[in-house]
Amino acid sequence: MKLKKVHAYVFVFPSLILTLVFGIYPLLWALRYMFYDYQGFGTPIFIGLDNFGRVLRDHEFWSSVGNTGVYALGKLVVTIPMSLLLAIILNRKMKGRTFLRAVYYLPTIFSASVMAIVFFIIFNSYNGILNQLLIRYHIISEPISWLGADHAMMTTIIIAIWGAVGNYMLLFLAGLQGIPNDLYEAASLDGANEFQKLKNVTIPLLGPVMQMIIMLAITISLKGYESIMVLTEGGPYGTTEVMYLYLFKLLFPISAEAQSIQQLGYGSAVGFTTALIVGGITLIYFRISKKMNDIY
Amino acid sequence: MNHTRTNSVMSPRLSRWTGKAVLWIFLLAAALLALFPIIMVVLGSFKTNQELTGSATIWPKTWQFSNYAEAWKNANFSRFTLNSIFVSVATTVGTLLVASMSAYAVDRVQFIGKKAYSLLMASTLFISIGAVVLRPQFDLMVMLGLNRTLWGVIIILISAHATCYFILIGFFKSIPQDLDEAAMIDGCNFYSVYWRIVLPLLRPALAVAGLGAFQGSWNEYILPLVFTMSNPELQTLPVGLANLRYGIGAAAEVQLMMAGACLSILPLLVVYIFANKSFMQVTLGAVKG
């Protein structure tokens, strides 16, 4: 029996060591350096909470927080109702159900960065596929500058919606399948129509699942930046800069638009602040959605 | 929705028919929107550069198969593909091995620290301060001398195996302990039970979790980007493709970008078509975890 425990430790060891070394240690590293002035070389200088004072005064950061809010809200307002609607429709017995589910889920399997390239070619202002088609069929006369300052945020939101609907549809479908069929049969016997069934059976019973899915959707959309990074790099003029992209640029100043000096200490402080913001929003949502449950 | 109510001027039959028509128009429009970019990139990859940038066609006028040969050779996609395959296969195998071993130990044995370990795994799912951890991870790889190989990327990807662990441990409950004991009586030890009894029975779960790990590592962009900044020969498909955008004359070679995009989505597309059911379970499993 004792030997079995030794075996167990041997089996847990690789997982444990990987998690500690590459998951926990980097976290502690960041927690430490947010109190330092550190550019990646030379000696780090301890500066206490100065980095956080700088975060508070950093207009670029707070405008990226605002952009993140617009991006997440715009994405969720369309994605959640759309995916719920598709899930409810495709949960019923109908022809082509499996095929349609597969089609709607398909966009979610591709790399955000690769699809951003594809969308770059589609939305490109001067020789983009979309503008060419719209002009050819006389829907517009002048090319629309999809990635220009006026429309870039909307375009990134459209792309985000495209990549997300299938995923949440699947999650909602999983939730819908947990609702026992008897309830629908009982409702039918009582003479309920489809709409009444939706309002009185589906939505209330889906509530807890929906609460979790929306929470997941909020955190994911607050954290997303890969496709934006490839598509616009946060530009033009910072109109699509979201907070995790701003953070990435502080740590890896690779593009022309980014600041040219790596700022690891300050970046750590920004990283901690963004994590707090995401956590705070999630918590607020959790509280509000619980209160809404009480009202129902 | 299926409007079966008959309060309109139309006859009940006609109104049911219009309801159905509206529903199908909506579903097909949504399907078209979902497929549009994928269709455009697949068809676009066979067009000439001139056709792509100059004329608004959907179907290629002439099928330019040479785009692929050119992307493969001149734009270095053979290299990117090889790197991507290496990273994805190694990550998938490693993740499955590490996660299944620890899940087996946690599910079958009572040991001190088990609760703490489970808590640690659960917490790694929730803690995220974004790109900040990339720098210390990179420094660690420099210390290990792995920053000039793709093993650095692979090991970091494997270290994020918590999701896989929770999917697998969910499935472990369905493998009865009696089987282990019977095998022990027949002369198996802890290790051979894992290798010869548990892993084969776990195959469906491994397929689902492995698909998730493969998809994740195939699509990973940030990590290989950071690791290949000074080693361009290590770029994976997403990194190499994104770099084409900034490369010299990139604007002039849209057809290569299209072919490259196709090369990088094709494997997942093929796997998806053949393993559609398992793909659906990847996310369903993730909710349970």
Boltz contact constraints between the chains, C-beta under 6 A:
constraints:
  - contact:
      token1: [A, 4]
      token2: [B, 109]
      max_distance: 6.0
  - contact:
      token1: [A, 5]
      token2: [B, 111]
      max_distance: 6.0
  - contact:
      token1: [A, 7]
      token2: [B, 190]
      max_distance: 6.0
  - contact:
      token1: [A, 8]
      token2: [B, 105]
      max_distance: 6.0
  - contact:
      token1: [A, 8]
      token2: [B, 109]
      max_distance: 6.0
  - contact:
      token1: [A, 8]
      token2: [B, 111]
      max_distance: 6.0
  - contact:
      token1: [A, 11]
      token2: [B, 101]
      max_distance: 6.0
  - contact:
      token1: [A, 11]
      token2: [B, 105]
      max_distance: 6.0
  - contact:
      token1: [A, 12]
      token2: [B, 102]
      max_distance: 6.0
  - contact:
      token1: [A, 12]
      token2: [B, 105]
      max_distance: 6.0
  - contact:
      token1: [A, 14]
      token2: [B, 98]
      max_distance: 6.0
  - contact:
      token1: [A, 15]
      token2: [B, 98]
      max_distance: 6.0
  - contact:
      token1: [A, 15]
      token2: [B, 102]
      max_distance: 6.0
  - contact:
      token1: [A, 18]
      token2: [B, 159]
      max_distance: 6.0
  - contact:
      token1: [A, 19]
      token2: [B, 124]
      max_distance: 6.0
  - contact:
      token1: [A, 22]
      token2: [B, 137]
      max_distance: 6.0
  - contact:
      token1: [A, 22]
      token2: [B, 156]
      max_distance: 6.0
  - contact:
      token1: [A, 22]
      token2: [B, 159]
      max_distance: 6.0
  - contact:
      token1: [A, 23]
      token2: [B, 124]
      max_distance: 6.0
  - contact:
      token1: [A, 23]
      token2: [B, 159]
      max_distance: 6.0
  - contact:
      token1: [A, 26]
      token2: [B, 133]
      max_distance: 6.0
  - contact:
      token1: [A, 26]
      token2: [B, 136]
      max_distance: 6.0
  - contact:
      token1: [A, 26]
      token2: [B, 137]
      max_distance: 6.0
  - contact:
      token1: [A, 29]
      token2: [B, 136]
      max_distance: 6.0
  - contact:
      token1: [A, 30]
      token2: [B, 129]
      max_distance: 6.0
  - contact:
      token1: [A, 30]
      token2: [B, 132]
      max_distance: 6.0
  - contact:
      token1: [A, 102]
      token2: [B, 276]
      max_distance: 6.0
  - contact:
      token1: [A, 103]
      token2: [B, 31]
      max_distance: 6.0
  - contact:
      token1: [A, 103]
      token2: [B, 34]
      max_distance: 6.0
  - contact:
      token1: [A, 104]
      token2: [B, 34]
      max_distance: 6.0
  - contact:
      token1: [A, 107]
      token2: [B, 34]
      max_distance: 6.0
  - contact:
      token1: [A, 109]
      token2: [B, 268]
      max_distance: 6.0
  - contact:
      token1: [A, 109]
      token2: [B, 272]
      max_distance: 6.0
  - contact:
      token1: [A, 110]
      token2: [B, 265]
      max_distance: 6.0
  - contact:
      token1: [A, 111]
      token2: [B, 219]
      max_distance: 6.0
  - contact:
      token1: [A, 111]
      token2: [B, 238]
      max_distance: 6.0
  - contact:
      token1: [A, 113]
      token2: [B, 221]
      max_distance: 6.0
  - contact:
      token1: [A, 113]
      token2: [B, 238]
      max_distance: 6.0
  - contact:
      token1: [A, 113]
      token2: [B, 242]
      max_distance: 6.0
  - contact:
      token1: [A, 114]
      token2: [B, 238]
      max_distance: 6.0
  - contact:
      token1: [A, 114]
      token2: [B, 241]
      max_distance: 6.0
  - contact:
      token1: [A, 114]
      token2: [B, 261]
      max_distance: 6.0
  - contact:
      token1: [A, 114]
      token2: [B, 264]
      max_distance: 6.0
  - contact:
      token1: [A, 117]
      token2: [B, 241]
      max_distance: 6.0
  - contact:
      token1: [A, 117]
      token2: [B, 261]
      max_distance: 6.0
  - contact:
      token1: [A, 118]
      token2: [B, 37]
      max_distance: 6.0
  - contact:
      token1: [A, 118]
      token2: [B, 41]
      max_distance: 6.0
  - contact:
      token1: [A, 118]
      token2: [B, 261]
      max_distance: 6.0
  - contact:
      token1: [A, 121]
      token2: [B, 254]
      max_distance: 6.0
  - contact:
      token1: [A, 127]
      token2: [B, 53]
      max_distance: 6.0
  - contact:
      token1: [A, 129]
      token2: [B, 40]
      max_distance: 6.0
  - contact:
      token1: [A, 132]
      token2: [B, 56]
      max_distance: 6.0
  - contact:
      token1: [A, 133]
      token2: [B, 56]
      max_distance: 6.0
  - contact:
      token1: [A, 136]
      token2: [B, 56]
      max_distance: 6.0
  - contact:
      token1: [A, 170]
      token2: [B, 283]
      max_distance: 6.0
  - contact:
      token1: [A, 171]
      token2: [B, 287]
      max_distance: 6.0
  - contact:
      token1: [A, 174]
      token2: [B, 284]
      max_distance: 6.0
  - contact:
      token1: [A, 174]
      token2: [B, 287]
      max_distance: 6.0
  - contact:
      token1: [A, 194]
      token2: [B, 1]
      max_distance: 6.0
  - contact:
      token1: [A, 194]
      token2: [B, 2]
      max_distance: 6.0
  - contact:
      token1: [A, 226]
      token2: [B, 221]
      max_distance: 6.0
  - contact:
      token1: [A, 230]
      token2: [B, 242]
      max_distance: 6.0
  - contact:
      token1: [A, 244]
      token2: [B, 130]
      max_distance: 6.0
  - contact:
      token1: [A, 247]
      token2: [B, 130]
      max_distance: 6.0
  - contact:
      token1: [A, 247]
      token2: [B, 131]
      max_distance: 6.0
  - contact:
      token1: [A, 248]
      token2: [B, 131]
      max_distance: 6.0
  - contact:
      token1: [A, 251]
      token2: [B, 131]
      max_distance: 6.0
  - contact:
      token1: [A, 251]
      token2: [B, 135]
      max_distance: 6.0
  - contact:
      token1: [A, 264]
      token2: [B, 135]
      max_distance: 6.0
  - contact:
      token1: [A, 268]
      token2: [B, 132]
      max_distance: 6.0
  - contact:
      token1: [A, 271]
      token2: [B, 129]
      max_distance: 6.0
  - contact:
      token1: [A, 271]
      token2: [B, 130]
      max_distance: 6.0
  - contact:
      token1: [A, 271]
      token2: [B, 132]
      max_distance: 6.0
  - contact:
      token1: [A, 275]
      token2: [B, 129]
      max_distance: 6.0
